[in-house]
Structure formats: C-alpha cells, structure tokens
Amino acid sequence: MNNCVVGLQWGDEGKGKVVDILAAESDIVVRYGGGANAGHTVVVGDTKFALHLLPSGSIRKEAACVIANGVVVDPEVLLGEIESLAKQNISLNDRLFISENAHVVLDYHKTEDRLREEALGKNKIGTTIRGIGPCYADKTGRSYAVRVADFRNLERLKAKIEKIVAYKNKLFSALYEAPPIDADEIFEKCKIYAEKLAGYITDTTAYLHEAIDSGKSLLFEGAQGALLDLDHGTFPFVTSSNASSLGMSAGCGVPAQKVDRFIGVVKAYSTRVGAGPFPSELDNEIGQTIRDRGHEYGTTTGRPRRCGWFDAMAVKYTSKIGGINEIAMMHIDTLAGFDEVKICGKYTIDGREIKMFPSDGDELAKVQCHFETLKGWGEVSPEVSEFEQLPKEAQQYIKRVEQLVGLPVMIIGVGPKRSQTIFRK
C-alpha cells in the first residue's frame, strides 16, 4: 500500500510522528516538497530527532529515503543531519537518494531572504530566513538556478555561480545597498558539498517508478501544511511550494492515482507561526496555556507558535482540495484539564455565512468565527491504546470533529512517543 501524509493546518501538526510510525511498514519514504524551513520531530524512546530535510522515516534503518525533485536542498543543513544521525548509529549509506533535479539553496538565497524581510518591515511575510522563497523564485526564473545535477560538473558550476553572484550583487546593491558577496567563497563550499553528496545523487523519478512496478510500498511525506500551500493557502502568508497533497505528483513525478490512502494530520487545536490571518486564534491566557502544554515553539526557528481552537472550516477545506481519506489527530492530551473546549464550525463575514474557507489572506482577515462549546476532559493517560479508553468527553470531541469535517479520525496521538498512539479500526 502506498500512503501520503500531509498537514491540514498551518504546519507543525505532528506529521513527523505519523510518518515515522507508518515508515515501519513502508519500503521507501519520499519527501517531495519544501526545504529546510520544515521542522519534523520524531521521538524514539527518550531520544528526540529534529529533521528539516531528511524524510522523517529516515530513523527507520530499513527504509530507503528519497529527497525528490520538488525539494529545495540546503546542502549544509542536509550534511549536518546525515552526520548527526551517523553519530547515533543511523547510517544513510546505500539508502538515501537525492534527486538530480532538486534545486540547491546557497548562501545568497539566505541573504536575499533576510534583506527582503528587513525591507518589508511591519509588512514582512514572516519567513524562516532559510532562503527557501528566493531559491524557488530562481527555479521559476530558470536563468539563475543551481540544481543538484550541477554538482557533477564543477567547471560548469563555477561559471554558473560567477554569473549568478554578479547578478545578485547588482540586485542587492541597487535595492538594499548591501555589501557584495564572494563567488569564490560560495564555490569552495560547493566543492565540498559535491564531494560529500556525490554518492546519493540519482534520477529519483525513475527509481520510484521502478519501485512501484516491483510492488514496493511507498510513503510520501509532505512538509509544512496545506494552509501554507502557495496556490491554495492563505496567500500571501504562505510558503513557496505546494505544501498540500496536490504538490506530491509534481514534487516527485508519481501520479496521485498510485497512492492508496491520503492521510491528513491535524492537532486537536490550531497553531500558526509568523504573520497572517488566524480566525480561531486565542491571544489570551488560554492560548498561552495551550502553547505551554503543547510545547508550541518552532522546531526550525524556536519562535512561539500562535495558538487557537480547532478550526473545522479550515480543515474541511484542506481535506477537500487534498483528496484526504482519513485524519490523524495529534495532541488530544494537550487539551486535557480545560473545563470547556471549543470548535469553530461556521464562518460569517458581515453577518453573511461563508460556506467555503476563503484562502485569500485579505478576505480571511474579515472572517468571524462561530464556536461550538463542548465539555472538557481530565488527564489522558499516555498508556491508552483504544479509543474507548479515552475520557468520554474527549471521544465526543473527536466525534464532533468527524461530523464537521466529514472524515474519520483513524489515528490519535496521546503523547510524543511512537507508543503513545491510538489506531482505530
């Protein structure tokens, strides 16, 4: 069976844990989009792994791992992750495959990201300053792009970097009065990257289709969340790639019809990092309590996440556009202890009910959330393994989410560890 796991909110839903669990039954785990701006956390025993570019399934030593063409690869971050896992006796030799068509994030992308955000001031998008947007922009522009395949020909790469840096220096000087960057310094780094990554570079599209033809089980892993999707998210406060399941086919060359099950991951509440409209946000003591209980601080940036009640309108929308079959709900334990909990089940704008989530950022900012209030529940034991063992109020909460979204909640997280998971039949 081939599965695809995506986030249905603004990212940070707990995809890493779900992918890690499903990777135990998968031959290959495929990361198909985003870059080092993603942060996926996997907890094994007492050890926590924070991954940014490697698929979350890489912790499973038996799984092959693919970084597909839709990912923008920061070689420095990737090599750091490979080395970090090696120190913990997790080798990726002979089981990591990097697409030759993936684009490369270099130092000038990060510089451009920072300069642009600084220039925007209070109107900034709130990027991670990891160079992701500028890299995708160069990919679209084509003339100033570097791909992983370029590491195979250093002479050609040197000439390409010299041309790109000359252009970037003119741009940075004219727009931001920034000092010049050094092409030779960037190329010297690339020589190191090329040597260390050479054994991993391949045609991953061909590799994946050969695997499918031979009957292997594939697990496709999304990054960020569907509400950050470039085309279908809360534009302009989105990421620079298709973070929904719609990005899977373009991101790795495998058509959606090859996937048997699309699993959408949500938290039992909502979070968002950075700027942008957030209808169900709790900018109060309740929001801070959720943040503290859920350890809601960014894996990538460390920034505190904005917290709010579960938004069924948003999740119903992302489920529809993504062809989601079932939901995995994480952090049900985080909401334990509240006398009452709420779910946003309806939107209005100026008193008029809105039937569909408005992805345009300006329109979403006008939305008025209408909440349903449910009875809260007490402590959730991390040892529970059956849905019926949850507090009755928690069961009722999950069932109400199912009714509002229109999909079954089949996986429930009651803690960060692999074992702290309920699978409903």
C-alpha positions in Angstrom: 0.0 0.0 0.0 1.2 3.5 -0.9 0.4 6.3 1.6 0.7 10.1 1.5 0.9 12.1 4.8 0.2 15.8 4.7 -0.6 18.5 7.2 -4.1 20.1 7.0 -3.4 23.2 9.1 -0.6 25.7 9.1 2.2 23.1 9.6 3.6 21.7 12.9 0.7 19.2 13.1 2.8 16.2 14.1 3.4 14.7 10.6 6.9 13.5 11.7 5.5 11.1 14.2 2.8 9.8 11.8 5.4 9.3 9.0 7.8 7.6 11.4 5.1 5.1 12.5 4.0 4.3 9.0 7.5 4.0 7.8 7.8 0.8 9.7 5.5 -0.8 7.1 7.0 1.1 4.1 9.9 0.2 1.8 10.6 3.8 0.7 9.8 7.2 2.3 9.7 10.2 -0.1 10.0 13.8 0.9 8.5 15.7 -2.1 8.4 19.4 -1.2 9.7 22.3 0.9 13.1 22.8 2.2 15.0 23.3 5.5 12.2 25.6 6.6 10.3 22.5 7.6 10.8 21.0 11.1 9.7 17.4 11.7 10.2 15.9 15.2 10.4 12.2 15.9 10.7 10.8 19.4 12.1 7.3 19.9 12.3 6.3 23.5 14.0 9.2 25.3 15.7 10.4 22.1 14.3 13.3 20.1 15.2 13.8 16.4 14.6 17.1 14.8 14.7 16.8 11.0 14.5 19.5 8.4 15.4 17.9 5.0 15.7 14.2 5.6 12.4 12.3 5.5 11.0 11.5 8.9 11.2 7.8 8.0 15.0 8.0 7.9 15.1 7.0 11.6 13.8 3.6 10.4 17.0 1.8 9.4 15.3 -0.5 7.0 13.6 2.3 4.9 15.0 3.8 1.8 14.8 7.6 1.8 14.2 9.9 -1.2 14.6 13.6 -1.4 12.7 14.3 -4.6 12.8 17.0 -7.2 10.3 19.3 -5.5 12.5 19.9 -2.5 15.0 22.8 -2.4 18.1 21.3 -0.8 20.4 23.2 1.6 23.5 21.1 1.4 24.9 22.4 4.6 21.8 21.5 6.6 21.4 18.1 4.9 25.0 17.1 5.5 24.6 18.2 9.2 21.6 15.9 9.5 23.3 13.0 7.9 26.3 13.4 10.2 24.0 13.8 13.2 22.2 10.5 12.5 25.5 8.8 11.9 26.7 9.7 15.4 23.6 8.0 16.7 24.4 4.8 14.7 21.9 5.5 12.0 23.6 5.3 8.6 22.1 6.5 5.3 24.7 4.9 3.1 23.0 3.0 0.3 19.5 4.1 1.3 19.4 7.8 0.7 18.6 9.0 -2.8 18.7 12.7 -3.8 17.0 13.9 -7.0 19.4 15.3 -9.5 16.6 17.7 -10.5 16.2 19.2 -7.0 17.3 22.8 -6.7 20.0 24.0 -4.3 19.8 26.7 -1.6 23.0 28.6 -1.4 24.2 31.5 0.8 23.0 34.2 -1.5 19.4 32.9 -1.2 19.6 33.3 2.6 21.0 36.8 2.2 18.2 37.7 -0.2 15.6 36.3 2.1 16.9 38.4 5.0 17.3 41.6 3.1 13.8 41.4 1.6 12.1 40.7 5.0 14.1 43.6 6.6 13.0 45.9 3.8 9.3 44.9 4.2 9.4 45.9 7.9 6.0 45.5 9.6 4.6 44.1 6.3 7.1 41.2 6.3 5.8 37.7 5.4 7.4 36.1 8.4 9.7 33.6 6.6 12.3 31.4 8.4 15.1 33.3 6.6 16.4 29.9 5.2 16.5 31.1 1.6 13.6 28.9 0.5 11.5 31.6 -1.3 14.4 33.1 -3.2 15.5 29.6 -4.3 12.1 28.7 -5.6 12.0 32.1 -7.3 15.3 31.3 -9.1 13.8 27.9 -10.0 10.9 29.6 -11.7 13.1 32.2 -13.3 15.4 29.4 -14.6 18.3 31.7 -15.7 20.0 31.9 -12.2 19.2 28.4 -10.8 21.5 25.7 -9.5 20.4 22.1 -9.4 21.9 19.1 -7.6 22.9 17.7 -11.0 25.3 20.7 -11.3 27.5 19.2 -8.6 28.6 16.6 -11.2 30.4 19.2 -13.3 32.4 21.6 -11.1 33.8 23.6 -14.0 30.4 24.4 -15.3 29.1 25.1 -11.8 31.9 27.6 -11.2 31.0 29.6 -14.2 27.3 29.4 -13.3 27.9 30.7 -9.8 30.1 33.5 -11.0 27.3 34.6 -13.3 24.6 34.3 -10.6 26.7 36.2 -8.0 27.4 39.0 -10.4 23.7 39.4 -10.9 22.8 39.1 -7.2 25.4 41.7 -6.2 23.9 44.2 -8.6 20.5 43.4 -7.3 21.4 43.6 -3.6 23.4 46.8 -4.1 20.6 48.6 -6.0 17.7 47.5 -3.8 19.3 47.2 -0.4 22.7 48.9 -0.5 24.1 45.6 0.7 27.8 44.7 0.5 28.9 42.3 -2.3 29.0 38.5 -1.7 32.0 36.4 -2.8 31.5 34.0 -5.7 34.8 32.1 -4.9 33.7 31.5 -1.3 30.4 30.0 -2.4 32.1 27.8 -5.0 34.6 26.5 -2.5 31.7 25.4 -0.3 30.0 23.8 -3.3 33.1 21.7 -4.0 32.8 20.2 -0.5 29.1 19.6 -1.0 29.7 17.9 -4.3 32.2 15.5 -2.9 30.2 14.5 0.1 26.8 14.2 -1.7 28.0 12.5 -4.9 27.1 9.0 -3.8 23.5 10.0 -3.1 22.6 11.8 -6.3 20.3 9.9 -8.8 17.2 10.1 -11.0 14.7 9.6 -8.2 11.7 9.6 -10.6 13.0 6.6 -12.4 13.9 5.0 -9.0 10.4 5.5 -7.7 8.6 4.1 -10.7 10.8 1.0 -10.7 9.9 0.6 -7.1 6.2 0.9 -7.8 6.5 -1.6 -10.7 8.2 -4.1 -8.4 5.4 -3.9 -5.8 7.2 -1.9 -3.1 5.3 0.1 -0.6 5.9 3.9 -0.7 5.2 6.6 1.8 5.0 10.2 0.6 5.8 12.9 3.2 4.6 16.5 2.9 6.2 19.5 4.5 4.5 22.5 6.3 0.7 22.4 6.0 -2.0 22.8 3.3 -3.0 26.2 4.6 0.6 27.3 3.7 0.2 26.0 0.1 1.4 28.5 -2.4 -1.7 28.3 -4.6 -4.4 27.2 -2.1 -3.2 28.6 1.2 -3.7 31.9 3.0 -1.8 33.9 0.4 0.5 35.9 0.7 1.2 34.5 4.1 2.2 31.1 2.7 5.3 29.1 1.9 6.9 29.0 -1.6 5.8 25.5 -2.6 2.6 23.4 -2.9 2.5 22.1 0.7 -0.8 20.2 0.3 -1.1 16.8 -1.2 -1.6 18.5 -4.6 2.2 19.1 -4.7 3.0 15.4 -4.5 2.8 14.5 -8.2 4.8 17.5 -9.4 7.2 17.1 -6.5 8.3 13.6 -7.2 6.9 12.5 -10.6 4.5 10.0 -9.2 0.8 10.5 -10.2 -1.8 10.7 -7.4 -3.6 7.6 -8.7 -0.6 5.5 -7.4 -1.5 6.5 -3.8 -4.0 4.3 -2.0 -4.5 6.4 1.1 -4.1 10.2 1.8 -3.8 10.8 5.5 -4.3 14.4 6.8 -2.7 15.3 10.1 -4.2 17.9 12.4 -3.7 19.0 16.0 -6.7 18.9 18.4 -6.4 22.7 18.2 -4.8 25.1 15.8 -1.4 26.8 15.6 0.3 29.2 13.3 3.9 30.6 13.1 4.6 34.0 11.7 2.3 36.6 10.2 -1.1 36.1 8.6 -4.8 35.9 9.5 -5.8 33.2 12.0 -9.6 33.3 12.7 -9.7 31.0 15.7 -6.6 32.5 17.5 -6.6 32.8 21.2 -4.4 35.7 22.0 -5.0 35.3 25.7 -4.3 33.2 28.8 -6.0 30.1 27.3 -3.8 30.4 24.2 -0.7 30.7 26.3 -1.7 27.6 28.3 -2.1 25.6 25.2 1.3 26.8 24.0 3.0 25.8 27.2 1.3 22.4 27.5 1.9 21.6 23.8 5.5 22.9 23.8 4.4 25.1 20.9 7.7 26.5 19.8 9.1 26.1 16.3 11.4 23.2 15.6 13.2 25.2 12.9 13.1 28.8 14.4 12.3 28.4 18.0 9.6 31.0 17.6 6.5 30.7 19.8 3.5 29.5 17.8 0.2 31.3 17.9 -2.5 29.0 19.3 -6.2 28.8 18.9 -9.2 26.5 18.9 -9.7 23.8 16.3 -11.0 25.3 13.0 -13.2 22.8 11.3 -13.9 25.1 8.4 -10.2 25.3 7.6 -9.7 21.5 7.9 -12.7 20.7 5.8 -11.4 22.9 3.1 -7.9 21.4 3.0 -9.3 17.9 3.2 -11.4 18.6 0.1 -8.7 20.1 -2.0 -6.3 17.3 -1.0 -8.5 14.3 -1.5 -7.9 13.2 2.1 -9.3 9.8 3.1 -8.8 9.9 6.8 -7.4 12.1 9.6 -4.7 11.7 12.2 -5.3 13.9 15.2 -2.4 14.7 17.4 -2.1 16.4 20.9 -5.5 15.3 22.2 -3.7 15.1 25.6 -2.7 18.8 25.4 -6.3 19.9 25.7 -6.8 17.9 28.9 -7.7 20.0 32.0 -9.9 22.7 30.4 -13.4 23.0 31.8 -14.6 23.5 28.3 -13.2 23.4 24.8 -14.4 25.0 21.6 -14.5 24.2 17.9 -15.0 26.7 15.1 -17.8 25.2 13.0 -19.0 28.2 10.9 -17.7 31.4 9.4 -19.5 34.7 8.7 -18.4 37.9 7.1 -20.5 41.0 7.9 -23.3 38.6 9.1 -23.3 36.5 5.9 -22.4 32.8 6.3 -19.4 31.7 4.3 -19.7 28.1 3.0 -16.0 27.7 1.9 -12.8 28.7 3.6 -11.5 31.9 1.9 -7.9 31.3 1.2 -7.2 34.9 0.2 -5.5 36.5 3.2 -7.4 39.8 3.0 -10.7 38.0 2.8 -9.8 35.6 5.6 -8.9 38.5 7.9 -12.6 39.6 7.8 -13.9 36.3 9.0 -15.9 35.9 12.2 -15.6 32.5 13.8 -18.7 30.9 15.4 -17.7 28.4 18.1 -19.4 25.4 19.5 -18.6 24.7 23.1 -18.0 21.2 24.4 -17.3 19.9 27.8 -13.6 19.4 28.6 -11.9 16.3 30.0 -9.4 15.3 32.6 -5.9 13.8 32.2 -5.3 11.5 29.2 -3.1 8.5 30.1 -0.2 8.1 27.7 -0.8 4.3 28.1 -4.2 4.2 26.5 -4.3 2.1 23.3 -8.0 2.0 22.5 -10.4 4.9 21.5 -12.9 3.7 24.2 -10.2 4.2 26.9 -10.2 8.0 26.3 -12.3 10.1 28.6 -15.8 10.2 27.2 -15.7 13.9 26.7 -12.5 13.5 24.5 -14.3 10.8 22.5 -17.3 13.2 22.0 -14.9 16.0 20.9 -13.3 13.7 18.3 -16.7 12.5 17.0 -17.8 16.1 16.6 -14.7 17.0 14.6 -15.5 14.0 12.4 -19.0 15.3 11.8 -17.9 18.8 11.0 -15.0 17.8 8.7 -16.8 14.8 7.2 -13.9 12.3 7.6 -13.0 9.6 10.1 -10.3 10.2 12.7 -8.3 7.0 12.5 -5.1 7.8 14.3 -5.0 9.7 17.6 -1.8 10.9 19.4 -1.8 10.9 23.2 1.8 11.8 23.6 5.0 12.4 21.5 6.3 8.8 21.6 5.6 6.1 19.0 3.8 4.0 21.5 1.5 6.9 22.6 -0.8 6.4 19.6 -4.2 5.0 19.2 -5.2 3.3 15.9 -8.9 2.9 15.3 -10.1 0.0 13.2 
